Amino acid sequence: MPKDTRNVADIDTNPAKVAAGKTAVLYRMALPDHLCPSGQKARWLLERQGYDVDDRLFRTRAEVDAFKAEYDVKTTPQAWIEGERVGGYTDLREKLTGWDPKATTYRPVLYLFAVAALTAVALSIGFLGAITWQTLGWFISVSMILLGMQKLRDIEGFSTMFLNYDLLARKWVPYAYIYPFVETGAGILMTGMILTWVSAPAALFVAGIGAISVFKAVYIDKRELKCACVGGNSNVPLGFVSLTENLMMIGMAVVMLWPMV
């Protein structure tokens, strides 16, 4: 056990008096049946930021309840820095890293596209022995699967955001619930290059409506909305990413349908 990890029952020092300079006081639960993960992350974050952590552990529920009552807090962990209480892990993260949970970000979709690209390259090298035009096709179809799965993960949240801008969904609400299944299913069939006569028209239909809807909402109506492309409650702004998603699906569908015309 680290030398600065102590049981709360053995300490009666006011944290506001000792949490000065690069020393932080952290109270967290380490019960026999529960080691608080947020407390572990809080300690790791403080140490990563160069703080000497005075780590104080609750060993019983009674100690936790007494602490909450004394300091009028609802949760643990709780941290003090420079004589002032910062709060829990989320508060620490905001203070020490500048993280803003409400800020718009493209990070989730960039990670998703990176995984899709690496998967496409792996499929190409593994099955074809080289990177070819098929790699691009697999990148698009795998992206469709991953994007569809993000929507299916929270279909209620997705449908609510989707109804803000999709033209067909605003006329017929069930379409908001159908869309993720169509996107995911079409992506699976396109990856396997099977049932093209089903997957390509389906992808072309939903992507065509999606592209028109996004273009109208963002570039004509000038509305500032969150994109439903990576599921509900995302902070990805509607615009370039969602339009790119739809254009990729349209391109893939057209290429697959062309030999059938």
N, C-alpha and C positions, 0 to 999 in steps of 0.2 A: 504494500500500500504506500502511495507517495507520502513523503514526510509532512506535507502541508494539507493532507486530508484528515479532518478531525470530525468526531461526532459532535452534533449540536449540543448534546447534554453536557459536554465537558467545557462548553464555551459560554461566557456571559458578557463578552465584549460587544459594544455597540458597533455594528458594521460601518456606520457613517463616519466613525472616528478613525478607523484603520484603513478604509479603502481610499488611500491617497496615492498620488503619483502613479507609478505603473503597477500598483497592487490593486487587485480586485477581490472583493469578497463575494463568494458564490454559495448560496444555500440550495441544496438539491436533495431529492429523495434517493436513498439507497436502502430500501426496505428488504427484508428477507425474500419477499415475493414480488418485488418490483424495483428495478433499477431504471430510473427515469431517463429515457433517451434524449429528451430535450435538455436535461441537465448535463448529460455527457457531451452533447453538441455545444452547449454553452461554454463548458470548460475548455473544449478543444479550440473554439473560436477565440476565447480570451488569450489562451496560450499562443495561438498563432499570431495574434496581434501584439505579442510581446509583454503581456501582463503576467506578473507573479500572482498566481491564484491561491487565495486563502479559501480552500475548499471545505465547506462545512456540510456534513451529511446528516440527514434525518434517518434515524433507524427505526422509528415507530410512527404509527399514524397519529398518536397523541402529540408527538413533537411537531408534526406537520400542521395539525389543527391549531396548536398553541401559537406557532409562528404566524399563521394566516391571521389569527385574531389580533395578535400584537401589532402587526404591521399593516393590517387592513388590506390584505391582498387576497385574490381569489385562487391563484395558482402558484405553483413552483415549477421551475427554479426561479430564483430572484437574485439579481446581481447588483452590487454597489461598485461604482467607479468614482474615484476622486471625491469621496464623501457624499455622493448622491446616488440614490437608487435609480438604476436604469430600467429594470424590469426583467422579463423573461428572455428566452432565446430569440424570439422574433424582434423584441425591442433592442437586444444587443446587436443583432444582425443589421438593423436599420442604423444604429448609432455608429458602429465600428466599420461598416462596409459601404454605407450610403445606399443600401438596398431599399428599393421602393416597391412594395407589393402591388401598387396600382399603376406603375409605370408601364407604358407600352413597350413591347419588345418583340423582336423577330427570332429570338433564340430558340423557342420550341420548334418552329418550323425549319430552322436551319439544321438543328440536330436531326430532325426527321428526314430531310432531304439528304443529309450526309450518310445516314444509315442506308437509305434507299440506294444511293450511288455505290457505296461499298458492297452492298448485296448484289447489285447488278454486275459489278466488276467480278465478284467472286463467282457468280453463275457463268459469266462469259468465259473466264479462264478455266473453270472447272469442267464445263461441258463443251466449249468451242475451242479452247486452247489459245484464245486471243480476244482482244477487245475489238468488237465489230459494231456495226449499226444496230445489231440486236441488243447490245449493251444499253443503248439509249432507250430502246423499247422496254427493256426490263426495268430500267430506272423509273420510267413513267408508270408502269403497271405496279411495281412494288410501292412507289409513292402513293398510288391510289389505295392500295391495301392498307398502308400505315395511316393515311389520312382518314380512311373510312373507319378504321378501328378506333381512332381517337374520337370520332363522332359517336360511335356505338357505345363507348365507355360511359358517356353521360348523354344519352339521347334526348332527355328532357331539356338539359341545358343547351344542347346544340339546337334543338328545334326552336327554342325561344329566341336565340340569337339569329337563327336563319330567317325567321319570320320578319325580322327587322328590314330585310332588303330583297329576299328572293321573290320574284314576281309571281311565279306559279304557286309557291307556298302561301302567299298572301291571299290568293284566290281559293286555294284548296289546301287546308291545313294538313291533312294526312300525308301530303307530299313531303313535308318536313321530316316525317318519320320514315318514309320510304327511301329517301335520298341516300342515307348512309349505307343501306343494304345494297342498293344498286351500285354505288361507287365501289364498295368492297368486293361484291360479287364480280363485277366487270373486271376489276383489277386482278382477281384470282384467275379468271378465265383467260385474260390477256397474257398473264405470266406463263400459263401453261400452253398458250397458243391453241386453245380449243374452243369450240362453239363460237367462232368469230361472228357468225350471223346473229348471235344473241348479244354478245358482249360489246361489239363495236357500235351498233345502233343505240344500245342503252347508254353507253358512255357519251356518245355524240349528243343524245337528247338532253341528258342532265347537264352536261358541260356547256352546251349551247345556251340553255336557259340561264345557267349560272353566270356565264360570261356577260350576257346582256344585262342581267340583274346588277352585277357588280359595277359594270361600266356606268349604268344609269345612276346608281346610288352615289358613287364616288366622284365620277367625272362630269356628270350632268347636274345632278341635284346637289353636289358638293356636301354630302352628309359625312360626318365623322363618326364611324361605327367601328365596333370590334368585329374581327373576322371570326366566323364560325368554322373555318377550315380545319382547325386542330381541335374541334370539340367546343363544348360549352365553357363559359367562364374564362376564356383565354384573354390575354392582353395583347394579342397580335392585331394590329390595325387592319381594317378592311381596305383593300386596294390592290397593290401590285401582286402580293402573294396569292390571294384568292383568284385574281385574274389569270395569273400564271398557271395555277392549278387547273383551271378550266381550259385554258388554251392548250396545255399539254395533253389533256384528255381528248380534246377535239383533234389535235394533230395525230395522236396515236390511233384514234378511231378511223380517221380518214385514210391513213396509211394501210390499215388492216382491211378496210372496205374496198380500197381501190382495185385490187385484183378481182374482186367479185362483181365489179360493175361491167 
